[in-house]
Amino acid sequence: MIGGTILLVDVRLLGGGERWSPVSELARGVQPWLVGSLAVMIPSGILLFLAESIKCYYSFPFWVKMWCLLLALTFTFTLRRRVVNADPAELGLFWRKSAGAISLVLWSGVAWGGRWIGFSG
């Protein structure tokens, strides 16, 4: 679910997706889903970590995922939020597209790191 909410807004920032409403309105609409998904993802991730804490602690893919998650959360709730809520005429296309691309890269790193953990020994 978190991937869908991020993807909707980021694709819109990049210039794709539906265009009949402002990106700020779309972001406000998916915000409860984003926060709700995080409320499920973080506790379940902690439980998964506790089940294999020693393996995870010494796993390079785990730390890639954790750093990407920290950066993605920080970016999503600070800079990206400012870009989404800013007036499109004032901000400019470069900043909107940059925010969308950076967000997609960071969240893809979270997903990729999670898959990599599953394939690492």
TORNU-157538 format. One record per residue (C-alpha): x, y, z; residue in one letter. Coordinates in Angstrom, 3 decimals, padded with zeros to 6 digits. Layout:
<sites>
<site X="X" Y="Y" Z="Z" res="A"/>
...
</sites>
This chain:
<sites>
<site X="000.000" Y="000.000" Z="000.000" res="M"/>
<site X="002.800" Y="002.424" Z="000.820" res="I"/>
<site X="004.295" Y="001.915" Z="-002.628" res="G"/>
<site X="001.016" Y="002.847" Z="-004.272" res="G"/>
<site X="000.600" Y="006.094" Z="-002.382" res="T"/>
<site X="004.194" Y="007.114" Z="-003.047" res="I"/>
<site X="003.978" Y="006.098" Z="-006.696" res="L"/>
<site X="000.764" Y="008.046" Z="-007.323" res="L"/>
<site X="002.174" Y="011.314" Z="-006.044" res="V"/>
<site X="005.666" Y="010.873" Z="-007.505" res="D"/>
<site X="004.406" Y="010.005" Z="-010.968" res="V"/>
<site X="002.211" Y="013.095" Z="-010.779" res="R"/>
<site X="005.233" Y="015.200" Z="-009.770" res="L"/>
<site X="007.075" Y="013.823" Z="-012.791" res="L"/>
<site X="004.245" Y="014.996" Z="-015.036" res="G"/>
<site X="002.324" Y="011.764" Z="-015.526" res="G"/>
<site X="-000.896" Y="010.378" Z="-014.169" res="G"/>
<site X="-004.199" Y="012.158" Z="-013.809" res="E"/>
<site X="-004.076" Y="015.900" Z="-014.325" res="R"/>
<site X="-007.564" Y="017.099" Z="-013.413" res="W"/>
<site X="-006.615" Y="017.926" Z="-009.834" res="S"/>
<site X="-003.546" Y="019.604" Z="-008.318" res="P"/>
<site X="-000.802" Y="017.353" Z="-006.954" res="V"/>
<site X="-001.323" Y="018.890" Z="-003.497" res="S"/>
<site X="-004.933" Y="017.677" Z="-003.519" res="E"/>
<site X="-003.848" Y="014.187" Z="-004.601" res="L"/>
<site X="-001.207" Y="014.095" Z="-001.857" res="A"/>
<site X="-003.751" Y="015.125" Z="000.784" res="R"/>
<site X="-006.088" Y="012.391" Z="-000.425" res="G"/>
<site X="-003.515" Y="009.605" Z="-000.120" res="V"/>
<site X="-001.892" Y="010.921" Z="003.098" res="Q"/>
<site X="-004.078" Y="008.807" Z="005.435" res="P"/>
<site X="-003.164" Y="005.699" Z="003.427" res="W"/>
<site X="000.531" Y="006.574" Z="003.596" res="L"/>
<site X="000.480" Y="007.124" Z="007.348" res="V"/>
<site X="-001.677" Y="004.037" Z="007.908" res="G"/>
<site X="000.685" Y="001.916" Z="005.844" res="S"/>
<site X="003.657" Y="003.181" Z="007.840" res="L"/>
<site X="001.776" Y="002.401" Z="011.058" res="A"/>
<site X="001.565" Y="-001.227" Z="009.922" res="V"/>
<site X="004.946" Y="-001.481" Z="008.163" res="M"/>
<site X="007.158" Y="-000.230" Z="010.987" res="I"/>
<site X="005.872" Y="-002.487" Z="013.812" res="P"/>
<site X="005.779" Y="-005.533" Z="011.522" res="S"/>
<site X="009.328" Y="-004.741" Z="010.376" res="G"/>
<site X="010.480" Y="-004.538" Z="013.983" res="I"/>
<site X="008.947" Y="-007.959" Z="014.657" res="L"/>
<site X="010.696" Y="-009.394" Z="011.582" res="L"/>
<site X="013.970" Y="-007.905" Z="012.770" res="F"/>
<site X="013.546" Y="-009.392" Z="016.242" res="L"/>
<site X="013.018" Y="-012.836" Z="014.712" res="A"/>
<site X="016.417" Y="-012.703" Z="012.962" res="E"/>
<site X="018.232" Y="-009.860" Z="014.666" res="S"/>
<site X="021.744" Y="-011.316" Z="014.541" res="I"/>
<site X="021.445" Y="-012.197" Z="010.847" res="K"/>
<site X="020.036" Y="-008.749" Z="010.026" res="C"/>
<site X="022.566" Y="-006.835" Z="012.090" res="Y"/>
<site X="025.463" Y="-008.339" Z="010.136" res="Y"/>
<site X="023.685" Y="-008.141" Z="006.774" res="S"/>
<site X="024.811" Y="-005.468" Z="004.320" res="F"/>
<site X="021.448" Y="-005.526" Z="002.461" res="P"/>
<site X="019.634" Y="-004.877" Z="005.741" res="F"/>
<site X="021.659" Y="-001.712" Z="006.332" res="W"/>
<site X="021.091" Y="-000.584" Z="002.740" res="V"/>
<site X="017.365" Y="-000.932" Z="003.356" res="K"/>
<site X="017.476" Y="000.838" Z="006.716" res="M"/>
<site X="019.459" Y="003.806" Z="005.372" res="W"/>
<site X="017.187" Y="004.071" Z="002.342" res="C"/>
<site X="014.154" Y="003.915" Z="004.652" res="L"/>
<site X="015.525" Y="006.629" Z="006.933" res="L"/>
<site X="016.354" Y="008.880" Z="003.984" res="L"/>
<site X="013.047" Y="008.143" Z="002.229" res="A"/>
<site X="010.967" Y="008.928" Z="005.317" res="L"/>
<site X="012.919" Y="012.097" Z="006.020" res="T"/>
<site X="012.647" Y="013.240" Z="002.396" res="F"/>
<site X="008.955" Y="012.342" Z="002.116" res="T"/>
<site X="007.885" Y="014.237" Z="005.213" res="F"/>
<site X="010.116" Y="017.291" Z="004.708" res="T"/>
<site X="011.322" Y="018.351" Z="001.258" res="L"/>
<site X="008.843" Y="016.392" Z="-000.847" res="R"/>
<site X="005.954" Y="017.662" Z="001.264" res="R"/>
<site X="007.117" Y="021.256" Z="000.694" res="R"/>
<site X="007.347" Y="020.682" Z="-003.061" res="V"/>
<site X="003.913" Y="019.055" Z="-003.190" res="V"/>
<site X="002.270" Y="021.884" Z="-001.256" res="N"/>
<site X="004.069" Y="024.721" Z="-003.044" res="A"/>
<site X="002.446" Y="026.791" Z="-005.761" res="D"/>
<site X="003.420" Y="025.177" Z="-009.106" res="P"/>
<site X="003.983" Y="028.595" Z="-010.709" res="A"/>
<site X="006.470" Y="029.629" Z="-008.013" res="E"/>
<site X="008.373" Y="026.367" Z="-007.714" res="L"/>
<site X="009.173" Y="025.426" Z="-011.279" res="G"/>
<site X="009.177" Y="022.159" Z="-013.147" res="L"/>
<site X="012.763" Y="021.243" Z="-012.270" res="F"/>
<site X="012.111" Y="021.052" Z="-008.522" res="W"/>
<site X="008.876" Y="019.094" Z="-008.928" res="R"/>
<site X="010.484" Y="016.529" Z="-011.212" res="K"/>
<site X="013.586" Y="016.315" Z="-009.024" res="S"/>
<site X="011.505" Y="015.676" Z="-005.910" res="A"/>
<site X="009.514" Y="012.961" Z="-007.680" res="G"/>
<site X="012.628" Y="011.255" Z="-009.049" res="A"/>
<site X="014.544" Y="011.372" Z="-005.750" res="I"/>
<site X="011.552" Y="010.001" Z="-003.875" res="S"/>
<site X="011.145" Y="007.135" Z="-006.341" res="L"/>
<site X="014.849" Y="006.274" Z="-006.104" res="V"/>
<site X="014.830" Y="006.273" Z="-002.296" res="L"/>
<site X="011.662" Y="004.188" Z="-001.955" res="W"/>
<site X="012.906" Y="001.801" Z="-004.664" res="S"/>
<site X="016.050" Y="001.388" Z="-002.570" res="G"/>
<site X="013.879" Y="000.360" Z="000.376" res="V"/>
<site X="012.066" Y="-002.244" Z="-001.726" res="A"/>
<site X="015.238" Y="-003.436" Z="-003.438" res="W"/>
<site X="017.064" Y="-003.736" Z="-000.094" res="G"/>
<site X="014.197" Y="-005.804" Z="001.294" res="G"/>
<site X="014.320" Y="-008.196" Z="-001.647" res="R"/>
<site X="018.111" Y="-008.371" Z="-001.380" res="W"/>
<site X="017.837" Y="-009.410" Z="002.288" res="I"/>
<site X="015.727" Y="-012.375" Z="001.206" res="G"/>
<site X="018.367" Y="-013.543" Z="-001.250" res="F"/>
<site X="021.410" Y="-012.984" Z="000.946" res="S"/>
<site X="022.748" Y="-015.786" Z="003.037" res="G"/>
</sites>
